[in-house]
Amino acid sequence: MANLRSDEEAVSPVIATVLLLAITVMLSGMVFVLMQGALETGEKAPPQMTVSVRSLDNGYHVIRITTLDQTLDPGRISFSLAEQNNANGTEFTGFVDDSDVYSVIGSNVSFHDRDASYSISAGDYFVINSREIGTDVGDWGFTLLDQELQYVLVRIDLPPMQS
């Protein structure tokens, strides 16, 4: 009869090699997935905004933000209200977060944050006292500019006032 020899090895060398290769491939795949986000550029797409504008009988224009794909910081957004032909050089400019603009009722140009989150989002609106500042006569345009990106968010013509 043959003498049976006892084998003390727990795993054969072939199985051990396959396990080591599988673990190496899995770990390198995880490192790739984790580092993939860091390898992409950090630039975000510029914000996309649409607005609607109405002229009211009492001499005001209301510009409502109808869609906005990301919230914006009021401190980096400026506005400009200028005559289209700019015959006499009249222009009203400022930042949305200015103390006489942000949530001020009765100012010449005011911004109203509907959700009170100190951000610009869809549903917020601007009120322009057109009769008071003289933008009810002539062709006037309203522009919002992201100062950080130097990107025009929206440029819209104010409709004529109703008589």
Beta strands, then each sheet from edge to edge (+ up, - down):
strand 1: 49-55
strand 2: 60-68
strand 3: 77-83
strand 4: 91-95
strand 5: 109-112
strand 6: 125-129
strand 7: 140-146
strand 8: 151-157
sheet 1: 1+ 2- 6+ 5-
sheet 2: 4+ 3- 7+ 8-
end
